[in-house]
Amino acid sequence: MIQKIEFIPTTQESYPFQAAAGKCNFEAAGYAEDEYFMSGTANVYTEKGSDQAVTPLYENCPYTTRLIVRRPKDVSRFSGNVVVEILNASACMDIDRMWVNTWRYIMRHGDIYIGISSKGHVVDALKRFDGKRYEKINWANPDPSREIPDKSKWRIGPFMEQYESGLYWDMQNDLARLLRTEDPLNPIREYGRSYLYLLGWSQSTHYINRTIHSFANKSGRENSSPLFDGYLMAGGDAFLAPINAYEAADTDGRSFMEGSAPMQRQALAGEPVIAINTESENRGVDWGADGDAPGYRFRSWQLPGTSHDTKYNLLDYYEGYLAKDTERIGQGLSFAGVEGEPLDAPYQYIFHAALNALYAWVRDNVPAPHAPRIETAAAGEEDCDPFVIGKDGPSVKVKNLTDAFGNAKGGIRIASVEYPVGRYSSACRRKDGSYDALFGTVYPFSPEMLTSLYGNLDQYRRLIEQNAEELTAAGFLLPDDRDEHVETARRRGLGA
């Protein structure tokens, strides 16, 4: 139960961790950024029984977490869409990656964005950043006497005994219900009726899966209203996040399977779901077929020639004071590779199209476009490429089929892969010979090869303009993004 939502002022001396207002020029766009502390009580659940129902293990545990709200100042500009991002905690700090990949569309469109911390793992980082500002944040473990879980069964970040990640579900779900009301606690009540969408990146996709399976499908329609109206997940798969800090993650995707094929995982949601995957994840994801039936409205969009992290969303976006924020807590951001160049495929425009398609699917019942999958084949031991699995990662189930340039076939083919200027890897080699399986590398073609392929810069531009027209016609690129996409592809492609 939410008991208090407290506005935390922003000053020159005290501001939110990873504030976007300066980076994204909120003043010119007519946007505001506010931080709130949300306090209340939450149950910690356990999952038992053949029906996998969740039941309270500990009840009414106190908490205080943070919300970051980005909104149009002029209420009349509000689109009616509210996106709630499960802030990624993989690096033990709040990462708003879905915002990074969609902020231009969100602000252009007049949407409201709300980021919510997803784990106690980020508490230490927040307090290292500004101990006075974040003094009240609290994710305390209600019972530290429990037996520490087996590390071999833990898949989502380190185990931290002092925090209870299982507090999150009531935080999120109570907030979703509050946002649909005129309750004085609702920080966006003046904007009126809205559609709610849950967004998550990487491990946060596991949170979306858990939300759908354990809460939205089973208890989210108590008042004839869904918990969320739609879901956009990216960079992840069908695993379920652990229901609490001491129970193992669902690594078999058991609750999202349909039929007998063990890898055909499906997000069986009552509301539309779009899942975006880069090459870094697609070999182990193997989503089931797209669906349009009630209870299974799903799309898988896969992006060849891309990686989990890119130069734009892990380096360029954080240039300036945002990088200083991460350095202040001891989390410097860099490209670890010693070969080639950082992969910089501009896939953020596909995210814009996905969000736009999700809105149309929810509000107008217009199904999102179907996308071709990256072409794959069954993998043998010889295919366990360290560029995919990392130094000590598990064996992959499938391998990508590649073209004459060594780049993946199929998928949504943005200009950088349709008219390549190099060979793209979804990982990079570190100085010690190990691999970062999440940040990609491009091995550029020689000037002579580029000339033989494309002739000159004008010809190359005509080709990527044609690609933009094809993507727009297929629904994977928005008209408002076309010119910027072309210019970005041209500049990043041939460096001129």
N, C-alpha and C positions, 0 to 999 in steps of 0.2 A: 504494500500500500504506500502510495506517495503521500508524504506528510508535508513536505515543504519544497518549494523551488525558489531559490535565492539568486537574484541578479548580482553578478560580480562585476563591478565597474572596471573599465579599461582606462589606464592612465599611461603617461610616458614611462613611469617607473614600474608599472605592473600591468601586464597584458597576457592574453591567453597563449599557452604553448601552441606553436605552429599557427598563429593567427594569419588569416589569409587576406585581411583587408588591404594591407599595403601592397602585397605581391600582386593581387588581382584588381587593384585600383577601384575599390568599392566606392570611393567618393565620386568618381566620374560616372560610375554605373548606377548610382543611386541605391546602393546596397548598404546594409548595416551588418555588423558582426557583434553578437552578444554572447557572453559566457554565463552559464547558470550552474549552480550546484543543486542537484536533485537528491533529496534525503527522504528516507522512509524505512520500511521494513520489507524483507523479501524472504520467501521460503527457499530452502535448498532442497532440491528434488533428488530422488533416486529412481532408477528404471528397473522394474521387476515384472515378472510374469510373462506368459507366452504372448500376450497382446502388447507388450512393451509399453505399458502405461506408466506414466510418471506420477509418483506420489510424494508428498512432503517427507523429507527426512529430518529437517530442522525447520521450525516455523518462526516467523516474525523476527528475523535477524536484522539488526540495524545496519544501515549503509549510508554513505554519501558518495555520490559520483558526479561527474561533470557532463554538461551538455554544451555544445557549441552550435549556435543558431546563426545562420546567414540568410538574410531576408531582404526583399525590396522595401525601401523606406516608405514608398507610396503604396498604400494598401490596394489601391485600384489597379496596380500593375501585377498583382498576384495572379498567377496562372491557375490556381486551384490545386496544384501538385506540391506535395511535401515529400521529399526524399529523406529517409532516415538511414544514415550510414553507420554500420557496425565498425567502429574504428579498429583498424588492424593492430594487433598487439604482438606480432611476430618478433619484432626487435625490442620488446619490452618497453615500448613507448607508443603513444597514440600516433597512428599513421592514417591520414585521410586520403588514401589512394584513389578511391572512387571519385572524390571531389577533384583531385588533381586531373583525372582523365575526363571530367565532365563539366568543370566550372564555367567554361565559356558558354556552353549550351544552357546551363542552369540560369545564369545571370541574364543571358539574352532572352530567355523564355519567361522570366519572372517567377521562377520556382523558389520555394523555401527549402533550405538544406539544414538538417539537424544531424550532428555527429554525436555519438554516444560511446563513451569508453566501454570496452568489452571485457576487461580483465583487471584484477588487482595487480597484475604484473606491471602495469604502467604507473602505479602509485609512486614507487621510488623515483622514477624519472621525473614525474611532475614535481615532486618535492625537491629534487636536485635542481630543477629549473627555477623554481620560486617557492621556497619553503613556507614563506608567510602567506602567499596567495592560496596555496593548495594544502594548507595545514589541516583543513577539515575533511579532506578526501579519506574515505574509509571503506575498505573491502575486507574487514577482519574475518578470519576463520572462526566460525562458532564452536568448533570442536577440534583443536589441534592434536588431541589424543588419538585420533584415528591412525591406523597403520598406513605408512607411506606407500603409495602404489609402486608396483614393479615398473622400472624404467622402460623395459622392453615393450610394455603395453601403452606407453605414453607417446602420442604423436603430435601434439599441438603445443610446442613450447616447453620450457623448463617447468618442473614442479616447484612451487613456492609455498611452503607450509603455512606462512603467515597470512596468506590470502585465500579466499574461497571464490573461485570463478563461477560456481553454481549460483551465486547471488544474481547473476546477470539476467536470467530469464524473466523474473518478475519485474526487474528494472525496465527492461525493454517492453514487455507486454503491457505493464501498467501505463507506461508512457504512451504507447500506441492508443490505448483506450482513452487516455486523458486528452490527447490531441484532437479527438473527435467531439469534444464537449466544449461548453462555454464556461467551464469551471474557472474560477479566478486563478487557479494554479497554472492553467494552460498558458505557456509563454507566447503562443501565437493565436490566442482566442479572437483577437480583433480582426483576423483575416477571414474568419467565417469557415464555411464548409470546405472540406478538402479531400483529396484522394491521397492515400498513404502508400508509399513504396519503400520496401526494405532493400538496401544495397549492401553488398559486402565483397571484399577483395581477399583472395588467397585463403588463409585459414578462416576468415570471416564468412566464406561461403559455407563452411561446416556449421557455422552458427545459423545461417539461413536454413540449411537443411534440417537442423534440429528444431528450429522454430516451426517450420512447416509440419514436420512429422509429429512432434510431441505436443504442440500447442495450437497452432493455427487450424490444423485439420480436425483436432479433437475437442478444443474448448474455445476456439476463437469466434464462434458465431452465436454466442449466448444471447445477443440482442439483435439477431438477424443482420449483423454487420460483420464482415471479415476482419480479422486482426490487421492484415495489410491487404491492399487491393492488388498488388503485384510485386514481383521480385526481380531484381537484376543482380546476378552474381558473376564474378569474373576471376580468372586465375586460380580456380579450384576444381573440386570434384564432388562426388556424391556422399562422401563420408559425413557422419554425424559428429558434431562436437560432443565431448564428454558432458554428461548431464550435471556432473559436479567435479570438483578438483581431484577426487580420489577414485573416480571410476574411469575405466579405459575408454578411449575413443572407439567408435564403431568403424573399424578399418575394412570391413567387408561390404559396406554399403547395403547391409541385409535388408534394411527397411525401405530401400529405394529400388530394389530389384523387382522385375516382373518377368515371369517365365523362368526358364532353366539356365539361361546363359549367365554365368557368374559375373561377367563384366558389363552386362547391359544394364547400367544403373539409370534409374529414372526418377526425376523429382515429381512425385505424385501430389501435386498441389491443386487446390480448388481454384486458385487464381493464376493468371499468366506468369510464367517464369522464362526469362532469357538468361542463358549461360554463355559467357564469352571465354574462350580459351586461347592462349598463345601456344607456341610450340613447346615452351617449357613444361606445360602440363598435359598437352593433349594425348601423349602416348600412353599415359596411365589412366586417363579419364574414361574414354570410350562410353560416352553417354548413349542411352537408348535413343530410339527414333523420336523425331519431332512428333508432337501430338496436338490435336485440336478437340479432343473429346472432353466432356465435363469431367472434372477431376484430374485431367492430365493435359494442360495447355502449356506446351514446352517448346523451346527453340534452343538449339546448340549452334553458336556462331564460332567458327574456328579460324585463326589468323596465322597463315604460314609466314615464314620469314620474320617472326617476331619473338620476343622473349619476355619473361615475367617482368623484369625490370628493364627500363630503357634509359638512354641518356636524358630524354626529356623528363620522365616522371620520377627519376631518382637523383638526377644531378641538376639539370637546367631549372626545374621548377623551384628548387631550394636555393638557388643562387642568392647571395645577399644575406639579409638578416635571418631568413629561415634556416640557412645552413649554420649560422651562429647559434641558433636555438639548439640544434642537435649537437653541435660541438660543446655547448655549455653543459650538456648532460653526459658527455663522453661518448657520443654516438656519431662520429664523423661519417659522411657519405662519400663514397668514391667508387671508381671502376677498378676492380682488382686485377683485370687482365693485363698480360704483358705481351700479347700478340694482337695483331689487327687493331681495330678501332671499336669503341663502344657502339653497340647496335642502337640505331635511333629511328626505327620504323615509326612513322607518325600515326599510330593506330588510335589515338584519342578521338579522331573524327568518327571512327566506327562506334565508339562508345556513345557519342552524341546521337547517332542514328538509332542505336539500341534503346536509349532512354526515350527517344521520340516514338519509336515503334511500340514500346511498352505502354506509354501513355495512350496511344491510339487503340491498342488492344483492350486496355482496361476501360477507357471512357467511351469509346465508340464501337467496341466489339469488332475492330478491324484486325485480323490476325497478323502477327509480325511476319516478315518475309522468311521463307526457308532459305538456308544457306548450304552450299556444298560443304562436305566435310574434308578435312585434310586426308589425303589418301594414305592408307596404312596397310601393313601386312603383318602376319604373325611373326614374332621375333624369336630367334634362337639365341643361344648363349653368345654367339659371335656378334650379336647385335646389341649387347649391353654396353652401349656407348657411354663413356664417362662424361661426355658433353651433355648427356641427358640426366644421368642418375647421380652425378656428383661422385666424390671420392669413395664413399662408403655406402652409397645408396642401394636400394633393392633393385632386382632385375626388372626391366621393363617388359610389358606384355606384348607390345606391338612396336613396329618400327615405321617411321615415315618413309614413304616412297619419294624419291627425289628426281629432279629433271637433270638435263645435261650440265647445268651449272652447279649441281649439288644442293639445290634449294627444294624445299618441300613442295609437292604437288597438291592441287585441290585447295579447298578453303576459300575464304573471302580474299580476293587477290588485289590488294592495294598496289599502287604504282611501284613501290619499292621492290616488290617481289614479282610483279607481272613484267616489269622492265628493269631487271636487276642491274646494280652497279657493283656487285660483289657476291661472294658466297656468304650466306648467313648461318651462323651457329646460334643456338639458343642458350649457350653457356660461354664462359671464358676460362682460359687457363691462368692460374695464379703463378706467382714466382716460384713457389715450392713444388710446382708440377701438378698440384691438385686442381680441381675445377670448381668454379662457382656456377652451379647449375641454373641460376636464376637470372643472371645478367648476360645478355648475348654479345656476340662479337661479329663484326663484318670484316671479311678479308677482301679488300677492294680489288676490282679488276684493274689491269694496267691501262694507261691512257690509250695504248694502241688497240687493246681489245674493245674499249668503249667506243672508239672511233669506228671500228669495224662493225660493231653492233648497231650504233645509232647515228653515225655520220657526224652530226654536230648538235649543238645545244638547242637550236631551233627545232630540229627534227625530234629530239628527245622530248621537248616540251609538247609538241603535237601529240606524241604518243601518250604522255601522262594526262593530257587534256582528254583524249579519247577514253582512257581508263576512268577518269573522273565521271564522264558522261555515262559510262556503263555502270559504275557503282551507284550513281544517282538514280538511274532508271530501275535498278534492282532493289533500291531502298536501303542501301548500306552507306550512303553518303548524302547528307542533306544539302539542298541547293545553297543555303547560306554559308556552308563550309567549302563549297566547291573551289572557289578561287584561292582560298588560303591553303587548301589541301594541295592544289597544283603547285603553288609557289613553294610550299614546304618540301614537297617531293622533288621539285627541280633543284632547290638549293641544297638539300641534303644528298640528292642523287649525284650531281656532278660538281657541286661545290662552287657554283658560279651564279 
